[in-house]
Amino acid sequence: MRIDEFQRRIEAIYFGKDSRRGLAGTFMWFSEEVGELSRALRRRDARELKGEFADCLAWLSTLASLAGVDLGAAAAEKYARGCPRCSETPCSCPEPEGV
């Protein structure tokens, strides 16, 4: 499934609920899902990771829809030529200090 197809599918399933919740409320749910992904990464459970990555993508898609952003088009526009800063693939930007 392509990103635009996924975004439309998530809209079909959840857009009504998400619209009523609003952008700020939906962002809080997205943040909670990112926390669940963090826990799954620490546990290294492949099945749990799949579910949490899928949930994060679904909530991110919902946020994009609420904000009127086509997620696939935005990603393609920003990353089509490689790294947005250095335009290289792979990125050749120096790592920030302390990372």
Z-matrix of the N, CA and C atoms (Angstrom, degrees):
N
C 1 1.453
C 2 1.521 1 108.48
N 3 1.331 2 116.87 1 133.94
C 4 1.461 3 121.94 2 178.12
C 5 1.529 4 109.93 3 -79.81
N 6 1.331 5 115.77 4 160.74
C 7 1.467 6 120.54 5 -177.81
C 8 1.528 7 111.29 6 -58.09
N 9 1.340 8 117.67 7 -44.20
C 10 1.468 9 119.26 8 -179.10
C 11 1.526 10 111.36 9 -64.43
N 12 1.327 11 117.05 10 -36.99
C 13 1.469 12 120.51 11 177.00
C 14 1.528 13 110.67 12 -65.35
N 15 1.321 14 115.37 13 -42.08
C 16 1.465 15 119.65 14 178.92
C 17 1.531 16 110.74 15 -63.20
N 18 1.321 17 116.65 16 -44.46
C 19 1.460 18 120.04 17 179.78
C 20 1.530 19 110.42 18 -60.34
N 21 1.326 20 118.05 19 -43.73
C 22 1.475 21 121.36 20 178.28
C 23 1.524 22 110.94 21 -63.42
N 24 1.340 23 116.65 22 -38.44
C 25 1.468 24 120.51 23 179.63
C 26 1.523 25 110.44 24 -64.59
N 27 1.311 26 116.80 25 -44.99
C 28 1.471 27 120.93 26 178.79
C 29 1.528 28 110.02 27 -63.87
N 30 1.328 29 117.38 28 -38.28
C 31 1.469 30 120.35 29 175.32
C 32 1.524 31 110.62 30 -60.05
N 33 1.328 32 116.74 31 -45.21
C 34 1.464 33 120.85 32 -178.86
C 35 1.525 34 111.42 33 -60.60
N 36 1.317 35 116.12 34 -37.51
C 37 1.466 36 120.54 35 -177.44
C 38 1.531 37 112.09 36 -79.60
N 39 1.341 38 118.09 37 -44.46
C 40 1.466 39 121.02 38 -165.79
C 41 1.524 40 117.01 39 -122.43
N 42 1.332 41 119.83 40 -6.34
C 43 1.463 42 119.45 41 -169.63
C 44 1.531 43 113.47 42 -56.74
N 45 1.318 44 117.60 43 -39.13
C 46 1.467 45 119.68 44 179.00
C 47 1.517 46 112.25 45 -59.42
N 48 1.316 47 116.87 46 -51.22
C 49 1.473 48 121.30 47 178.49
C 50 1.522 49 111.22 48 -61.71
N 51 1.331 50 115.68 49 -45.24
C 52 1.458 51 119.87 50 -176.87
C 53 1.525 52 111.25 51 -65.77
N 54 1.325 53 117.30 52 -37.30
C 55 1.466 54 120.86 53 178.02
C 56 1.523 55 111.08 54 -62.38
N 57 1.323 56 115.64 55 -43.35
C 58 1.475 57 119.31 56 179.07
C 59 1.529 58 111.47 57 -65.23
N 60 1.339 59 116.67 58 -34.89
C 61 1.465 60 120.92 59 -179.98
C 62 1.526 61 110.54 60 -72.09
N 63 1.322 62 115.83 61 -33.60
C 64 1.460 63 120.68 62 179.59
C 65 1.520 64 112.63 63 87.95
N 66 1.319 65 114.19 64 168.81
C 67 1.460 66 121.11 65 -176.29
C 68 1.533 67 111.89 66 -64.65
N 69 1.331 68 117.07 67 -45.81
C 70 1.473 69 119.83 68 -177.85
C 71 1.526 70 111.52 69 -64.85
N 72 1.319 71 117.02 70 -45.55
C 73 1.462 72 120.42 71 179.73
C 74 1.515 73 111.67 72 -64.89
N 75 1.322 74 116.41 73 -39.39
C 76 1.455 75 120.70 74 179.27
C 77 1.522 76 110.53 75 -68.04
N 78 1.329 77 117.11 76 -36.52
C 79 1.458 78 120.07 77 177.15
C 80 1.530 79 110.76 78 -62.42
N 81 1.316 80 117.53 79 -36.98
C 82 1.469 81 119.54 80 177.36
C 83 1.527 82 110.70 81 -63.05
N 84 1.333 83 118.19 82 -40.65
C 85 1.455 84 121.07 83 176.76
C 86 1.528 85 110.48 84 -63.61
N 87 1.335 86 116.80 85 -42.08
C 88 1.465 87 121.16 86 177.11
C 89 1.532 88 110.01 87 -58.89
N 90 1.313 89 116.83 88 -45.31
C 91 1.472 90 121.19 89 -179.68
C 92 1.522 91 110.89 90 -60.53
N 93 1.318 92 116.68 91 -39.57
C 94 1.464 93 120.53 92 177.84
C 95 1.532 94 110.09 93 -63.30
N 96 1.325 95 116.99 94 -41.30
C 97 1.462 96 120.45 95 177.98
C 98 1.529 97 111.83 96 -63.36
N 99 1.326 98 117.44 97 -37.51
C 100 1.463 99 120.50 98 177.28
C 101 1.530 100 109.33 99 -63.09
N 102 1.315 101 117.18 100 -38.74
C 103 1.461 102 120.65 101 175.50
C 104 1.519 103 111.95 102 -61.89
N 105 1.336 104 116.59 103 -40.78
C 106 1.462 105 120.14 104 177.16
C 107 1.529 106 111.05 105 -65.70
N 108 1.315 107 116.72 106 -36.31
C 109 1.470 108 120.18 107 175.88
C 110 1.529 109 110.08 108 -64.04
N 111 1.314 110 116.87 109 -40.60
C 112 1.462 111 120.89 110 178.61
C 113 1.531 112 110.82 111 -59.33
N 114 1.330 113 116.20 112 -44.67
C 115 1.473 114 119.53 113 178.12
C 116 1.526 115 111.05 114 -63.48
N 117 1.323 116 117.01 115 -41.13
C 118 1.469 117 120.61 116 179.54
C 119 1.523 118 111.04 117 -64.43
N 120 1.325 119 116.98 118 -38.05
C 121 1.467 120 120.01 119 177.37
C 122 1.525 121 110.96 120 -63.09
N 123 1.319 122 116.75 121 -39.71
C 124 1.469 123 119.56 122 178.19
C 125 1.523 124 111.32 123 -65.28
N 126 1.328 125 117.10 124 -36.34
C 127 1.468 126 121.22 125 -178.50
C 128 1.528 127 112.40 126 -78.71
N 129 1.325 128 116.56 127 -22.80
C 130 1.469 129 122.87 128 179.84
C 131 1.527 130 112.85 129 58.58
N 132 1.308 131 115.70 130 36.71
C 133 1.457 132 121.89 131 177.96
C 134 1.529 133 108.16 132 -92.13
N 135 1.341 134 117.08 133 112.22
C 136 1.466 135 121.63 134 -173.04
C 137 1.528 136 112.10 135 -58.68
N 138 1.308 137 117.99 136 -43.90
C 139 1.472 138 120.95 137 -178.75
C 140 1.525 139 111.14 138 -65.47
N 141 1.310 140 116.00 139 -45.22
C 142 1.466 141 120.82 140 178.87
C 143 1.535 142 110.24 141 -63.29
N 144 1.334 143 116.62 142 -41.31
C 145 1.464 144 120.81 143 179.07
C 146 1.527 145 111.80 144 -59.61
N 147 1.318 146 117.30 145 -44.65
C 148 1.464 147 120.68 146 178.93
C 149 1.521 148 110.80 147 -56.18
N 150 1.314 149 115.83 148 -47.36
C 151 1.456 150 120.31 149 -179.32
C 152 1.514 151 112.88 150 -63.86
N 153 1.319 152 116.98 151 -42.30
C 154 1.465 153 120.22 152 -178.15
C 155 1.528 154 111.86 153 -70.96
N 156 1.344 155 117.26 154 -38.24
C 157 1.467 156 118.88 155 174.75
C 158 1.527 157 110.00 156 -61.90
N 159 1.330 158 116.91 157 -43.44
C 160 1.460 159 120.81 158 179.00
C 161 1.529 160 111.02 159 -62.15
N 162 1.326 161 117.01 160 -42.79
C 163 1.467 162 120.49 161 178.80
C 164 1.526 163 111.39 162 -62.53
N 165 1.330 164 116.78 163 -43.95
C 166 1.473 165 120.06 164 179.36
C 167 1.518 166 111.10 165 -62.60
N 168 1.330 167 117.02 166 -41.23
C 169 1.462 168 119.87 167 178.21
C 170 1.527 169 110.94 168 -64.97
N 171 1.326 170 117.04 169 -39.49
C 172 1.466 171 120.73 170 178.54
C 173 1.527 172 111.03 171 -62.99
N 174 1.318 173 117.74 172 -46.61
C 175 1.466 174 120.61 173 -179.99
C 176 1.522 175 111.05 174 -67.52
N 177 1.323 176 118.24 175 -37.34
C 178 1.462 177 121.34 176 176.17
C 179 1.527 178 110.17 177 -63.26
N 180 1.329 179 116.50 178 -41.52
C 181 1.464 180 121.04 179 177.37
C 182 1.524 181 111.00 180 -61.89
N 183 1.311 182 116.18 181 -41.94
C 184 1.464 183 121.15 182 177.81
C 185 1.524 184 111.06 183 -61.42
N 186 1.322 185 116.41 184 -44.77
C 187 1.465 186 119.78 185 178.37
C 188 1.520 187 110.94 186 -60.82
N 189 1.318 188 116.74 187 -43.28
C 190 1.462 189 120.52 188 178.60
C 191 1.524 190 110.25 189 -61.11
N 192 1.308 191 117.57 190 -44.55
C 193 1.467 192 120.89 191 179.12
C 194 1.514 193 111.35 192 -61.30
N 195 1.321 194 117.28 193 -45.52
C 196 1.464 195 120.74 194 179.38
C 197 1.524 196 111.75 195 -62.04
N 198 1.331 197 116.05 196 -32.15
C 199 1.466 198 121.07 197 -179.76
C 200 1.531 199 112.13 198 -87.41
N 201 1.337 200 117.04 199 -1.35
C 202 1.456 201 120.73 200 179.68
C 203 1.515 202 114.08 201 75.14
N 204 1.337 203 116.73 202 29.15
C 205 1.465 204 121.78 203 -177.87
C 206 1.522 205 109.52 204 -110.74
N 207 1.326 206 116.50 205 129.64
C 208 1.451 207 122.15 206 171.67
C 209 1.527 208 106.22 207 -81.40
N 210 1.315 209 116.08 208 106.47
C 211 1.459 210 121.65 209 -172.60
C 212 1.529 211 112.71 210 -60.08
N 213 1.314 212 117.38 211 -43.48
C 214 1.467 213 120.37 212 179.54
C 215 1.516 214 112.13 213 -63.74
N 216 1.331 215 116.57 214 -44.45
C 217 1.465 216 120.60 215 -179.98
C 218 1.524 217 111.01 216 -65.52
N 219 1.322 218 116.55 217 -41.03
C 220 1.468 219 120.41 218 179.99
C 221 1.526 220 111.04 219 -63.57
N 222 1.336 221 116.51 220 -43.63
C 223 1.463 222 120.45 221 179.74
C 224 1.526 223 110.97 222 -66.00
N 225 1.320 224 116.35 223 -42.84
C 226 1.461 225 119.91 224 179.83
C 227 1.520 226 111.04 225 -63.54
N 228 1.324 227 116.13 226 -42.49
C 229 1.467 228 120.28 227 -179.72
C 230 1.524 229 111.31 228 -62.64
N 231 1.317 230 116.49 229 -42.54
C 232 1.462 231 119.55 230 -175.68
C 233 1.525 232 113.30 231 -76.22
N 234 1.334 233 117.86 232 -35.34
C 235 1.463 234 120.70 233 -171.43
C 236 1.527 235 114.52 234 -112.56
N 237 1.324 236 118.68 235 5.70
C 238 1.467 237 121.50 236 -176.69
C 239 1.523 238 112.67 237 -59.29
N 240 1.304 239 117.76 238 -34.46
C 241 1.471 240 120.82 239 -177.31
C 242 1.523 241 112.59 240 -99.91
N 243 1.327 242 117.25 241 16.07
C 244 1.457 243 120.91 242 -179.33
C 245 1.514 244 110.70 243 101.99
N 246 1.308 245 115.69 244 -150.84
C 247 1.459 246 121.39 245 -179.99
C 248 1.533 247 109.07 246 -60.03
N 249 1.346 248 117.90 247 130.69
C 250 1.466 249 119.69 248 -179.99
C 251 1.530 250 114.03 249 -61.73
N 252 1.329 251 118.08 250 -24.00
C 253 1.468 252 120.45 251 -178.72
C 254 1.521 253 112.41 252 -88.01
N 255 1.343 254 116.71 253 -49.90
C 256 1.469 255 119.54 254 -174.07
C 257 1.526 256 113.16 255 -105.47
N 258 1.320 257 117.52 256 -8.72
C 259 1.472 258 124.42 257 -178.27
C 260 1.526 259 113.50 258 63.17
N 261 1.300 260 118.30 259 16.26
C 262 1.469 261 122.76 260 -179.20
C 263 1.523 262 110.88 261 -96.80
N 264 1.327 263 115.37 262 152.52
C 265 1.459 264 123.01 263 171.15
C 266 1.517 265 106.88 264 -135.27
N 267 1.333 266 119.65 265 110.47
C 268 1.457 267 126.37 266 -0.64
C 269 1.530 268 111.84 267 -73.21
N 270 1.307 269 114.86 268 164.19
C 271 1.457 270 122.14 269 -179.49
C 272 1.528 271 110.77 270 -57.16
N 273 1.331 272 115.69 271 136.99
C 274 1.455 273 120.11 272 177.49
C 275 1.533 274 112.14 273 -117.05
N 276 1.323 275 116.52 274 15.31
C 277 1.464 276 120.70 275 178.15
C 278 1.535 277 109.29 276 -65.40
N 279 1.331 278 117.05 277 142.28
C 280 1.468 279 118.64 278 175.69
C 281 1.523 280 110.13 279 -67.37
N 282 1.307 281 115.30 280 145.02
C 283 1.467 282 120.12 281 175.96
C 284 1.518 283 109.98 282 -67.61
N 285 1.344 284 117.81 283 140.28
C 286 1.466 285 119.38 284 175.84
C 287 1.529 286 110.05 285 -63.59
N 288 1.303 287 116.03 286 149.67
C 289 1.462 288 120.10 287 177.90
C 290 1.523 289 110.17 288 -62.65
N 291 1.326 290 115.72 289 142.89
C 292 1.455 291 121.26 290 177.40
C 293 1.514 292 114.19 291 85.56
N 294 1.345 293 116.78 292 4.70
C 295 1.474 294 118.97 293 -179.99
C 296 1.503 295 109.64 294 -105.02
